[in-house]
């Protein structure tokens, strides 16, 4: 438990988890998120997180927003090679060339989905039929790393030209954006099934 006495998912209270990390758990993780740019942000950040801890990415999130134009799909899609190269010198970001350049690739792929399907939001949410899935996991080890739905999302994203969208990354994305609610049953966030969708 944190110092306020509320029971939380263990990952939110591990050693080194600060107030901002708990706040992310309490206010964002598992809450249905809508909006093309808002969902694009999490696709980029989850891809950046690959091989690293989410705490590392969360600590850099504000700077990512600044350098990636608040994750405007249109503006990221228009970034030049020179702009992207400059980001590799920025210690406030994860300086991995493939990850940095994949943000532009993914923005362009997202733009194509919007043209073809009308909305990145609706297209992504179609993998859970537009309705959040509430799970009832007892222990951290019960939570899967991927599912048939994340497999399908990963395959479809790759087919559209997205990068850093393996099934495990897609499942983490689905958890973060509330497509699935994986708060453990004992967590104080689990019973709150009537959350209003959020928009960033």
HELIX and SHEET records of a PDB file:
HELIX    1   1 UNK A   10  UNK A   12  5                                   3    
HELIX    2   2 UNK A   19  UNK A   27  1                                   9    
HELIX    3   3 UNK A   36  UNK A   49  1                                  14    
HELIX    4   4 UNK A   54  UNK A   67  1                                  14    
HELIX    5   5 UNK A   69  UNK A   71  5                                   3    
HELIX    6   6 UNK A   73  UNK A   77  1                                   5    
HELIX    7   7 UNK A   81  UNK A   87  1                                   7    
HELIX    8   8 UNK A   97  UNK A  117  1                                  21    
HELIX    9   9 UNK A  120  UNK A  125  1                                   6    
HELIX   10  10 UNK A  126  UNK A  128  5                                   3    
HELIX   11  11 UNK A  140  UNK A  142  5                                   3    
HELIX   12  12 UNK A  148  UNK A  159  1                                  12    
HELIX   13  13 UNK A  167  UNK A  176  1                                  10    
SHEET    1   A 2 UNK A  33  UNK A  34  0                                        
SHEET    2   A 2 UNK A 198  UNK A 199  1                                        
SHEET    1   B 2 UNK A 133  UNK A 134  0                                        
SHEET    2   B 2 UNK A 180  UNK A 181  1                                        
END                                                                             
